[in-house]
Amino acid sequence: MAEEIISESHSSREEEHVAPNVARFARKQGGWTAIAYILGNESFEKLASVSLISNMTTYLRTKYNMGGVFLVNVVSIWSGFTNITPLAGAYLADARLGRFLTLLFGSLAAFLGMGLVTLTAGIDKLRPPRCQGNIHCEEPQSWQLAYLYIGLGFMAIGSGGIRACNIAFGADQFDTNTEKGRAQLKSFFNWWYFSFTIALIIALGVVVYIQTNISWFIGFLIPTCCLAVSIVIFLIGRRTYIRLKPQGCVFIDMAKVINAACRKRHVLIVPTASSLYDHATKESENELSVLRHTDRFKCLDKAAIIVDRSSELNAEGVAKDNWRLCSVDQVERLKCVVGILPVWVAGITCFITMEQMSTFGVLQVIQSNTKVGNFNIPPGWMGIASMISLAIWIFIYECVYIPSASKISKKEARLSLQIRIKIGIVMAILCLSVAAFVETRRRDLARKEGTFISPLSVGYFLPQFILSGLTEAFAAVSVMEFLNNQVHETMRSVAGAIFFLSLSIASYLNTLIVNLVKLLSGLHGKKEWLGGHDLNDNKLERFYLVIAGLGVLNFMYFHFFASHFIQTFEESKRRKTVLEERVDYVDLPEKKP
C-alpha cells in the first residue's frame, strides 16, 4: 500500500514535469468531490486530536498531579511546539514531499504519539499515585514525565505535517483564476471550520464524558481509533486530489533575497524592467505561477537589480550566484510574507485569550460546582460551548447573512476582513473581562464557605467560553483566510505554517506572561497572583485583566496600523499573476477543477 502511494506521488510529479498544465487539468480532479474526502479526514483527525487536547489540562491535573504554573507551562509549551512544527512541515511539503505525502506521514506520526499517550492512561506505573486529598500530591517521576513528553512530542511532530498542509491541500482543489473558484475558496475556509466543529460537538461530549467519568484509557483509545479512520478516509480519496508538485523551499529563497538586498543596500539604481532580473518568467513551465513586480517594500527590489551584467550573469543570462542576484519572482514571494506580518501579529493577542480558556478556564471549572441535578459536567465539556458558538456563527453567516445581503445588494455581500478581525479582538477583550468577574465571584464564594470547591454553578462560566469561541470565529477564521488569499497558491503551505506559528508564539508568550506575572506580583514579599494547586489562594482575575489590557492595545494597533495592510482579494490577485498583456497572447489551457 505504501509503495503504491509513493509510486503514485512520483508518477504524478513526472507527469507535471513533462506537461504541467495538462497534468493538473486534463483529468477531472479536485473540487468539492475531493473536498468531501479532505473534510472527512479533517473531521476525524480533529476529533482525535482535540479529544486529547481539550481534556489534557484535566488529565494532567488529576492523573499526573500537576497544578498551577507548572501545569500551564507544560500545556503551553507543548501547544507552542505543536504549532511551530508546521514550519518544518511546510518545508517538506513545498520543497521535498508535496502536501499529500506530508499530510500522510504527519498523520502516521500523530497516530504513534496518541498510542503512547493512551498507554499512560492504561498502565498505572506510567503515572504517579493519586493525590491524598486535594493538597498532598506526589509529583511524577522524571522517567514518567519523559515517557509522557515522548508521546506528546510525536503528536506535535505529526501536527507539523497535518497543520501545514490540510488547509493548503484543500485550497489546492479550487481554481482561483475563475469567479466560481474564488467564491468556492472563500466558502471553503468557513466550511472547513464548520465541518470538524460539528463533528467535535457531537462526538467530543461523549469522548470527554467517558474520559472523565468512565475510563481515561477508553476515552483516549477512541480518538486514537478515530485518527486511524481519518487516515483510511484520506487514502480512499487519493485518486481524486489535485497534487501540486513541490516548488522548492521558499524559506531559503527568502534568505537569499534578504542577503542580496543587504549586500546591495547602497545601490542607487532605480528598479525598471531592464534593470531587474526576471529570468524566472522566461524559464517557468507555467507563466501564471510567476509573480509580477510590485512597488511595495522597494528596499527588497535591490536583490533583483542587475548592477553589472558581465559579472552577475552567464552567457545564457542566468544568475551566476543566486545569493547575490535574485529573481523578481523570489523578491515578490518575500514581499507577500512581509505584507501579511502586521495583520498576523494582531491575531496573536486574540490567540492568547483562547489559550487562557484551555488552561486557567478549565482549572476554574474544576474548582466549581459542576453538578446539574445528579449529573456531573466534565470540565472538558466547557470547550464545547466555544465550538457551538463558532459553528452557529458560521452557519448564520454562510447560510443566512450572505444569501440575504447578496439578494438585497444584487452582488456578493460579505463582511470585510477588517470588520471581522476587529469584532474578534473586541470579543477577546470581553471574554477576559467576563472571566475576571466570574473568577472573583467563584473565589469569594469558596472562601466564604471555606471549601476547595466553590459552590458557584458551572453555568456561570459559559459566557467566557462562548466569547472565546466567537473570538475564534471572527479573528482566527479571518486571519487564516487573509493569509491564504495574500500569498500565491504555491505558498499556501507557508501560509498555513505562518498561521500556526502565530498560535505557537501565543502559547510561548502566554508562558512568558504567566511566569512574569508570578514573579513580579511576588516581589517585596507580596503574595503571588498565580501558583500552587488551589486557585482560591490566587488572584487569577488580575491576570485576566492584564491580558484584557493587552487586547485593548491590540485593538488600537490593528485599527490605526495593521488594518491598512489588508487588501481586497482582487488586489492581491493582481500580485499573483504575470502582466495582463502576457496573458492576452499566451495560449494557456482553460483551468478546470
C-alpha positions as CSV (number, residue, x, y, z in Angstrom):
1,M,0.0,0.0,0.0
2,A,2.8,2.4,1.0
3,E,4.8,1.6,-2.2
4,E,1.7,2.2,-4.3
5,I,1.0,5.6,-2.7
6,I,4.6,6.8,-3.1
7,S,4.7,5.4,-6.6
8,E,1.6,7.4,-7.5
9,S,3.0,10.5,-6.0
10,H,6.2,10.2,-8.0
11,S,4.4,9.5,-11.2
12,S,2.2,12.5,-10.6
13,R,5.3,14.7,-10.3
14,E,6.7,13.3,-13.5
15,E,3.5,14.0,-15.4
16,E,3.5,17.5,-14.2
17,H,7.2,18.0,-15.1
18,V,6.5,16.9,-18.7
19,A,3.3,18.7,-19.2
20,P,2.4,20.8,-16.1
21,N,-0.8,22.3,-17.4
22,V,-2.1,19.0,-18.8
23,A,-1.1,17.1,-15.7
24,R,-3.2,19.4,-13.5
25,F,-6.2,20.0,-15.6
26,A,-6.6,17.1,-18.0
27,R,-8.3,14.8,-15.6
28,K,-11.4,15.6,-13.5
29,Q,-9.9,16.2,-10.1
30,G,-10.3,18.4,-7.2
31,G,-13.4,20.5,-6.5
32,W,-16.0,19.5,-3.9
33,T,-15.6,15.8,-4.7
34,A,-12.0,15.9,-3.4
35,I,-13.0,18.3,-0.6
36,A,-15.5,15.7,0.7
37,Y,-12.7,13.3,1.4
38,I,-10.4,16.0,2.8
39,L,-13.2,17.3,5.2
40,G,-14.0,13.7,6.2
41,N,-10.3,13.2,7.0
42,E,-10.1,16.6,8.8
43,S,-13.2,15.9,10.9
44,F,-11.9,12.6,12.3
45,E,-8.4,14.0,12.7
46,K,-9.7,17.0,14.7
47,L,-12.0,14.7,16.7
48,A,-8.9,12.7,17.6
49,S,-6.5,15.5,18.4
50,V,-8.9,17.8,20.2
51,S,-10.4,15.0,22.2
52,L,-7.0,14.7,23.8
53,I,-6.0,18.4,23.8
54,S,-9.3,19.8,25.2
55,N,-9.1,17.5,28.2
56,M,-5.3,17.4,28.6
57,T,-5.4,20.0,31.4
58,T,-7.8,17.9,33.4
59,Y,-5.8,14.7,32.7
60,L,-2.5,16.2,33.8
61,R,-4.2,17.8,36.9
62,T,-6.0,14.6,38.1
63,K,-3.6,11.8,36.9
64,Y,-0.2,13.4,36.9
65,N,-0.9,15.7,39.9
66,M,0.3,18.8,38.1
67,G,-1.1,22.1,39.2
68,G,-0.8,25.8,39.0
69,V,2.0,27.4,36.9
70,F,3.8,24.0,36.2
71,L,0.7,22.6,34.5
72,V,0.1,25.8,32.5
73,N,3.8,25.8,31.4
74,V,3.6,22.1,30.2
75,V,0.4,22.7,28.3
76,S,1.5,26.0,26.8
77,I,5.0,24.8,25.8
78,W,3.5,21.6,24.2
79,S,0.9,23.7,22.5
80,G,3.6,26.0,21.2
81,F,5.8,23.1,19.9
82,T,2.7,21.7,18.3
83,N,2.1,24.9,16.4
84,I,5.8,25.6,15.5
85,T,6.4,22.2,13.8
86,P,4.2,23.2,10.8
87,L,7.2,25.3,9.7
88,A,9.2,22.1,9.1
89,G,6.1,20.6,7.6
90,A,5.8,23.5,5.2
91,Y,9.4,23.0,4.1
92,L,8.9,19.3,3.5
93,A,5.6,19.9,1.6
94,D,6.9,22.7,-0.6
95,A,10.5,21.5,-1.2
96,R,10.5,17.7,-0.9
97,L,7.5,15.6,-0.5
98,G,4.5,17.6,-1.6
99,R,1.4,18.2,0.5
100,F,-0.2,14.8,0.1
101,L,2.7,12.7,1.4
102,T,3.5,15.3,4.1
103,L,-0.1,15.0,5.3
104,L,0.1,11.2,5.3
105,F,3.4,10.9,7.2
106,G,2.2,13.6,9.7
107,S,-0.9,11.6,10.4
108,L,1.1,8.4,11.0
109,A,3.4,10.3,13.5
110,A,0.4,11.7,15.3
111,F,-1.1,8.2,15.5
112,L,2.1,6.9,17.1
113,G,2.0,9.7,19.6
114,M,-1.6,9.2,20.5
115,G,-0.9,5.5,21.1
116,L,1.9,6.3,23.5
117,V,-0.3,8.8,25.5
118,T,-3.1,6.2,25.5
119,L,-0.8,3.8,27.2
120,T,-0.2,6.3,30.0
121,A,-3.9,6.1,30.8
122,G,-4.0,2.3,30.7
123,I,-0.8,1.4,32.6
124,D,-0.7,2.7,36.2
125,K,3.1,2.5,36.6
126,L,3.4,5.2,33.9
127,R,1.7,7.7,36.3
128,P,2.3,8.9,39.9
129,P,-0.1,7.7,42.7
130,R,-3.3,9.5,43.2
131,C,-3.5,12.6,45.4
132,Q,-4.3,12.1,49.1
133,G,-7.0,14.8,49.4
134,N,-6.8,18.0,47.3
135,I,-3.4,19.4,48.5
136,H,-1.0,16.5,49.3
137,C,0.1,15.1,45.9
138,E,3.1,13.1,44.9
139,E,4.9,14.5,41.9
140,P,5.5,12.4,38.8
141,Q,9.0,10.8,38.5
142,S,11.4,12.0,35.8
143,W,11.1,8.9,33.7
144,Q,7.3,9.1,33.8
145,L,7.4,12.6,32.6
146,A,9.9,11.6,29.9
147,Y,7.6,8.9,28.6
148,L,4.7,11.4,28.5
149,Y,6.8,14.0,26.8
150,I,7.8,11.5,24.1
151,G,4.1,10.7,23.3
152,L,3.3,14.4,23.3
153,G,6.4,15.1,21.1
154,F,5.2,12.6,18.4
155,M,1.8,14.2,18.4
156,A,3.5,17.6,17.9
157,I,5.6,16.3,15.1
158,G,2.5,14.8,13.4
159,S,0.7,18.1,13.7
160,G,3.6,19.7,11.8
161,G,2.7,17.7,8.7
162,I,-1.1,18.0,9.2
163,R,-1.5,21.6,10.1
164,A,0.9,23.0,7.5
165,C,-0.9,21.2,4.7
166,N,-4.6,20.5,5.5
167,I,-5.9,23.9,4.7
168,A,-3.5,24.4,1.8
169,F,-4.2,21.0,0.3
170,G,-8.0,21.8,0.4
171,A,-7.4,25.2,-1.2
172,D,-5.4,23.5,-4.0
173,Q,-8.6,21.7,-5.1
174,F,-10.2,25.0,-6.4
175,D,-9.3,27.1,-9.5
176,T,-8.8,30.6,-8.1
177,N,-8.5,32.0,-11.6
178,T,-12.2,31.8,-12.1
179,E,-15.0,33.7,-10.3
180,K,-16.6,30.4,-9.3
181,G,-13.3,29.0,-7.9
182,R,-12.7,32.2,-5.8
183,A,-16.2,32.0,-4.4
184,Q,-15.8,28.3,-3.5
185,L,-12.4,29.0,-1.8
186,K,-14.0,31.7,0.4
187,S,-16.7,29.3,1.5
188,F,-14.2,26.5,2.0
189,F,-12.4,28.3,4.9
190,N,-15.7,28.6,6.8
191,W,-17.0,25.2,5.9
192,W,-13.6,23.7,6.9
193,Y,-14.1,25.1,10.4
194,F,-17.8,24.3,10.4
195,S,-17.4,20.6,9.4
196,F,-15.0,19.5,12.0
197,T,-16.6,21.7,14.7
198,I,-19.9,19.9,14.2
199,A,-18.2,16.5,14.4
200,L,-16.5,17.6,17.6
201,I,-19.7,18.9,19.2
202,I,-21.4,15.6,18.5
203,A,-18.6,13.3,19.5
204,L,-16.4,15.3,21.8
205,G,-19.1,15.5,24.5
206,V,-19.2,11.7,24.5
207,V,-15.5,11.2,24.5
208,V,-14.8,13.7,27.3
209,Y,-17.5,12.3,29.4
210,I,-16.0,8.8,29.0
211,Q,-12.6,10.1,29.9
212,T,-13.7,12.0,33.0
213,N,-16.4,9.6,34.4
214,I,-15.8,6.1,33.0
215,S,-12.2,5.4,31.9
216,W,-9.4,7.6,30.7
217,F,-7.9,4.6,28.8
218,I,-11.1,4.0,26.8
219,G,-11.5,7.8,26.4
220,F,-8.1,8.0,24.9
221,L,-8.4,4.8,22.8
222,I,-11.5,6.2,21.0
223,P,-9.7,9.3,19.5
224,T,-6.7,7.1,18.6
225,C,-9.1,4.9,16.6
226,C,-10.7,7.9,15.0
227,L,-7.3,9.1,13.8
228,A,-6.8,5.7,12.2
229,V,-10.2,6.2,10.4
230,S,-9.2,9.6,9.2
231,I,-6.0,8.1,7.6
232,V,-8.1,5.5,5.8
233,I,-10.6,8.1,4.5
234,F,-7.7,10.2,3.3
235,L,-6.2,7.3,1.4
236,I,-9.5,6.3,-0.2
237,G,-9.8,9.7,-1.8
238,R,-6.2,9.8,-3.1
239,R,-7.2,9.4,-6.8
240,T,-9.4,12.5,-6.7
241,Y,-6.9,15.0,-5.4
242,I,-5.1,17.7,-7.3
243,R,-1.4,17.3,-6.2
244,L,0.8,20.2,-7.0
245,K,4.5,19.3,-7.3
246,P,7.0,20.8,-4.8
247,Q,8.2,24.2,-5.9
248,G,11.3,24.5,-3.8
249,C,11.9,25.9,-0.3
250,V,10.5,29.4,-0.1
251,F,12.4,29.9,3.2
252,I,15.8,29.5,1.5
253,D,14.6,31.9,-1.2
254,M,13.7,34.4,1.4
255,A,17.1,34.1,3.0
256,K,18.7,34.7,-0.4
257,V,16.6,37.8,-1.1
258,I,17.4,39.3,2.4
259,N,21.1,38.5,1.8
260,A,21.2,40.0,-1.7
261,A,19.2,43.1,-0.6
262,C,21.6,43.8,2.3
263,R,24.7,43.4,0.0
264,K,23.2,45.9,-2.4
265,R,21.8,48.3,0.2
266,H,24.0,51.1,-1.1
267,V,23.0,50.6,-4.8
268,L,21.2,53.7,-6.2
269,I,19.9,52.2,-9.5
270,V,16.1,52.8,-9.9
271,P,14.3,49.4,-10.5
272,T,13.0,49.2,-14.0
273,A,12.0,46.4,-16.4
274,S,15.5,46.5,-17.9
275,S,17.4,46.6,-14.6
276,L,15.5,43.8,-12.8
277,Y,16.5,40.2,-13.1
278,D,13.3,38.5,-14.3
279,H,14.7,35.2,-15.6
280,A,12.1,33.1,-13.7
281,T,9.3,34.3,-16.0
282,K,11.2,33.1,-19.1
283,E,12.1,29.7,-17.7
284,S,8.9,29.0,-15.9
285,E,6.8,26.0,-17.1
286,N,3.6,27.9,-16.3
287,E,3.7,31.7,-16.6
288,L,0.7,32.0,-14.4
289,S,2.9,30.6,-11.5
290,V,5.2,33.6,-11.6
291,L,4.6,36.7,-9.5
292,R,4.8,40.1,-11.2
293,H,6.8,43.1,-9.9
294,T,5.1,45.5,-7.4
295,D,6.1,48.8,-6.0
296,R,5.7,48.0,-2.3
297,F,8.7,47.4,0.0
298,K,11.1,48.8,-2.6
299,C,14.1,48.2,-0.5
300,L,13.8,44.5,-1.3
301,D,13.9,45.2,-5.0
302,K,17.6,45.8,-4.7
303,A,18.0,42.0,-4.5
304,A,16.9,41.7,-8.1
305,I,18.7,44.7,-9.5
306,I,21.4,43.9,-12.1
307,V,24.4,46.1,-11.3
308,D,27.0,44.5,-13.7
309,R,25.7,42.1,-16.3
310,S,29.1,40.7,-17.1
311,S,29.9,39.7,-13.6
312,E,26.4,38.7,-12.4
313,L,25.0,36.8,-15.5
314,N,26.4,34.0,-17.5
315,A,26.2,33.6,-21.3
316,E,22.6,32.3,-21.0
317,G,21.5,35.3,-18.9
318,V,21.2,33.2,-15.7
319,A,22.5,34.5,-12.4
320,K,25.9,33.1,-11.5
321,D,25.3,33.4,-7.8
322,N,21.7,33.4,-6.7
323,W,22.7,34.6,-3.2
324,R,23.8,37.9,-4.8
325,L,21.2,38.2,-7.5
326,C,17.6,37.0,-7.1
327,S,14.7,36.9,-9.5
328,V,11.7,39.3,-9.3
329,D,9.6,36.2,-8.5
330,Q,11.7,35.4,-5.4
331,V,11.6,39.0,-4.2
332,E,7.8,39.2,-4.6
333,R,7.3,36.0,-2.6
334,L,9.2,37.6,0.3
335,K,7.1,40.7,-0.2
336,C,4.0,38.6,0.2
337,V,5.2,37.3,3.6
338,V,6.3,40.8,4.8
339,G,2.9,42.2,3.7
340,I,1.0,39.8,5.9
341,L,3.0,40.2,9.1
342,P,1.2,43.3,10.5
343,V,-2.2,41.5,10.4
344,W,-0.6,38.2,11.6
345,V,0.8,40.0,14.7
346,A,-2.6,41.4,15.5
347,G,-4.0,37.8,15.7
348,I,-1.5,36.6,18.3
349,T,-3.1,38.5,21.2
350,C,-6.5,37.0,20.3
351,F,-5.0,33.6,20.4
352,I,-3.5,34.3,23.8
353,T,-7.1,34.8,25.0
354,M,-8.1,31.4,23.6
355,E,-5.1,29.9,25.4
356,Q,-6.4,31.1,28.8
357,M,-9.7,29.2,28.4
358,S,-8.0,25.9,27.7
359,T,-5.8,26.2,30.8
360,F,-6.9,28.5,33.6
361,G,-10.5,28.4,32.4
362,V,-10.6,24.7,32.8
363,L,-8.9,25.0,36.2
364,Q,-11.7,27.4,37.3
365,V,-14.3,24.9,36.4
366,I,-12.5,22.1,38.2
367,Q,-12.9,24.1,41.4
368,S,-16.5,24.9,40.9
369,N,-19.9,23.2,41.4
370,T,-20.2,21.0,38.2
371,K,-23.4,19.3,39.3
372,V,-26.6,19.8,37.3
373,G,-29.1,17.8,39.2
374,N,-27.5,14.4,39.8
375,F,-25.2,14.8,36.7
376,N,-21.6,16.0,36.9
377,I,-20.5,18.1,34.0
378,P,-16.9,17.2,32.9
379,P,-14.7,20.3,32.9
380,G,-13.5,19.5,29.4
381,W,-17.1,19.9,28.1
382,M,-16.8,23.7,28.5
383,G,-14.8,23.8,25.3
384,I,-17.9,22.6,23.5
385,A,-19.6,25.9,24.3
386,S,-16.9,27.6,22.3
387,M,-17.3,25.2,19.4
388,I,-21.1,25.6,19.4
389,S,-20.9,29.3,19.3
390,L,-18.3,29.1,16.5
391,A,-20.5,26.7,14.5
392,I,-23.7,28.7,15.0
393,W,-22.0,31.9,13.8
394,I,-20.5,30.3,10.7
395,F,-23.9,28.7,9.8
396,I,-25.7,32.1,10.3
397,Y,-23.0,33.9,8.3
398,E,-22.8,31.5,5.4
399,C,-26.5,30.4,5.2
400,V,-28.4,33.4,6.4
401,Y,-26.4,36.6,6.2
402,I,-24.6,36.2,2.9
403,P,-27.6,35.0,0.9
404,S,-29.9,37.6,2.3
405,A,-27.5,40.5,2.0
406,S,-26.4,39.4,-1.5
407,K,-30.1,39.3,-2.6
408,I,-30.7,42.8,-1.3
409,S,-27.5,44.3,-2.8
410,K,-27.6,42.3,-6.0
411,K,-23.9,41.3,-5.5
412,E,-22.0,39.0,-3.2
413,A,-22.0,40.6,0.3
414,R,-19.5,39.6,2.9
415,L,-18.3,41.3,6.0
416,S,-14.8,42.8,5.3
417,L,-11.8,41.2,6.9
418,Q,-11.1,44.4,8.8
419,I,-14.6,44.4,10.4
420,R,-14.4,40.7,11.3
421,I,-10.9,40.9,12.9
422,K,-11.9,44.0,14.9
423,I,-15.0,42.1,16.2
424,G,-12.8,39.2,17.1
425,I,-10.4,41.5,19.1
426,V,-13.4,43.0,20.9
427,M,-14.7,39.5,21.7
428,A,-11.3,38.6,23.2
429,I,-11.4,41.7,25.5
430,L,-15.0,40.9,26.6
431,C,-14.1,37.2,27.2
432,L,-11.3,38.1,29.6
433,S,-13.3,40.8,31.3
434,V,-16.2,38.4,32.0
435,A,-13.7,35.7,33.1
436,A,-12.2,38.1,35.6
437,F,-15.6,39.0,37.1
438,V,-16.7,35.3,37.3
439,E,-13.4,34.3,38.9
440,T,-13.8,37.0,41.6
441,R,-17.3,35.6,42.4
442,R,-16.1,32.0,42.4
443,R,-13.2,32.6,44.8
444,D,-15.2,34.8,47.1
445,L,-17.9,32.1,47.5
446,A,-15.3,29.4,48.1
447,R,-13.6,31.4,50.8
448,K,-16.9,32.2,52.4
449,E,-17.8,28.5,52.6
450,G,-14.2,27.6,53.5
451,T,-14.1,24.8,50.8
452,F,-11.7,23.8,48.0
453,I,-14.7,23.5,45.6
454,S,-16.7,26.8,45.1
455,P,-20.5,26.5,45.2
456,L,-20.7,28.7,42.1
457,S,-22.5,26.8,39.4
458,V,-20.7,25.8,36.2
459,G,-23.3,27.7,34.2
460,Y,-21.6,31.0,35.1
461,F,-18.6,30.0,33.1
462,L,-20.5,29.6,29.8
463,P,-20.3,33.3,28.7
464,Q,-16.5,33.4,28.8
465,F,-16.2,30.1,26.8
466,I,-18.8,31.3,24.3
467,L,-17.0,34.6,23.8
468,S,-13.7,32.6,23.3
469,G,-15.5,30.6,20.5
470,L,-16.7,33.9,18.9
471,T,-13.1,35.2,19.1
472,E,-12.0,32.2,17.1
473,A,-14.9,32.5,14.7
474,F,-14.2,36.1,13.8
475,A,-10.4,36.5,14.3
476,A,-8.9,33.1,13.6
477,V,-11.0,32.3,10.6
478,S,-10.4,35.8,9.2
479,V,-6.6,35.7,9.7
480,M,-6.5,32.3,8.1
481,E,-8.5,33.5,5.1
482,F,-6.3,36.6,4.8
483,L,-3.0,34.6,4.9
484,N,-4.2,32.2,2.2
485,N,-5.6,35.0,-0.1
486,Q,-2.5,37.2,0.1
487,V,0.1,34.6,-1.0
488,H,0.5,32.6,-4.2
489,E,-1.1,29.2,-4.4
490,T,2.4,27.6,-4.4
491,M,3.0,29.2,-1.0
492,R,-0.2,28.1,0.8
493,S,1.7,25.6,2.9
494,V,3.8,28.5,4.1
495,A,0.7,30.5,4.8
496,G,-0.7,27.6,6.9
497,A,2.7,27.3,8.8
498,I,2.7,31.0,9.5
499,F,-0.9,30.8,10.8
500,F,0.0,28.0,13.2
501,L,3.3,29.8,14.1
502,S,1.1,32.6,15.5
503,L,-0.6,30.1,17.7
504,S,2.8,28.8,18.8
505,I,4.0,32.3,19.6
506,A,0.8,32.9,21.5
507,S,1.5,29.8,23.6
508,Y,5.1,30.8,24.4
509,L,4.1,34.4,25.1
510,N,1.4,33.1,27.4
511,T,4.0,31.0,29.3
512,L,6.3,34.1,29.5
513,I,3.5,36.3,30.7
514,V,2.3,33.8,33.3
515,N,5.8,33.4,34.8
516,L,6.5,37.2,34.7
517,V,3.2,37.9,36.5
518,K,4.0,35.3,39.0
519,L,7.5,36.7,39.6
520,L,6.6,40.4,39.6
521,S,3.5,40.0,41.8
522,G,5.6,38.2,44.4
523,L,8.2,41.0,44.8
524,H,8.8,42.6,48.2
525,G,7.3,39.6,50.0
526,K,3.8,40.1,48.5
527,K,1.6,37.1,47.8
528,E,1.9,35.9,44.2
529,W,-1.2,36.2,41.9
530,L,-0.6,32.7,40.4
531,G,0.8,29.4,41.6
532,G,0.0,26.3,43.7
533,H,-2.8,23.8,43.3
534,D,-5.5,25.9,44.8
535,L,-6.9,28.8,42.8
536,N,-8.6,30.1,45.9
537,D,-5.2,31.3,47.1
538,N,-4.5,33.2,43.8
539,K,-5.6,36.4,42.2
540,L,-6.4,35.0,38.8
541,E,-8.8,37.8,37.9
542,R,-5.9,40.3,38.0
543,F,-4.0,38.2,35.5
544,Y,-7.1,38.1,33.2
545,L,-7.3,41.9,33.4
546,V,-3.7,42.2,32.4
547,I,-4.3,40.1,29.2
548,A,-7.5,42.2,28.6
549,G,-5.4,45.3,28.7
550,L,-3.1,43.8,26.0
551,G,-6.2,43.3,24.0
552,V,-7.1,47.0,24.2
553,L,-3.6,47.9,22.9
554,N,-4.0,45.3,20.2
555,F,-7.3,46.8,19.0
556,M,-5.6,50.3,18.7
557,Y,-2.7,48.7,16.9
558,F,-4.9,47.0,14.4
559,H,-7.3,49.9,13.9
560,F,-4.6,52.5,13.3
561,F,-1.9,50.4,11.6
562,A,-2.4,46.8,10.7
563,S,-5.8,47.1,9.1
564,H,-4.3,49.2,6.3
565,F,-2.3,46.2,5.1
566,I,-5.5,44.3,4.3
567,Q,-6.2,44.5,0.6
568,T,-9.1,43.2,-1.4
569,F,-8.8,39.7,-2.9
570,E,-8.7,41.3,-6.4
571,E,-5.8,43.5,-5.4
572,S,-3.9,40.5,-4.1
573,K,-4.8,38.5,-7.1
574,R,-3.0,41.0,-9.4
575,R,0.2,40.3,-7.5
576,K,-0.1,36.6,-8.0
577,T,-0.2,36.6,-11.8
578,V,2.0,37.8,-14.6
579,L,1.4,41.0,-16.5
580,E,-2.0,41.1,-18.1
581,E,-0.6,41.8,-21.5
582,R,1.2,38.5,-21.4
583,V,-2.0,36.6,-20.7
584,D,-3.6,38.3,-23.7
585,Y,-1.4,36.4,-26.2
586,V,-0.2,33.3,-24.3
587,D,-2.3,30.3,-25.3
588,L,-2.9,28.7,-22.0
589,P,-5.3,25.8,-21.5
590,E,-8.6,26.6,-19.7
591,K,-8.3,25.7,-16.0
592,K,-10.9,23.3,-14.7
593,P,-11.3,21.9,-11.3
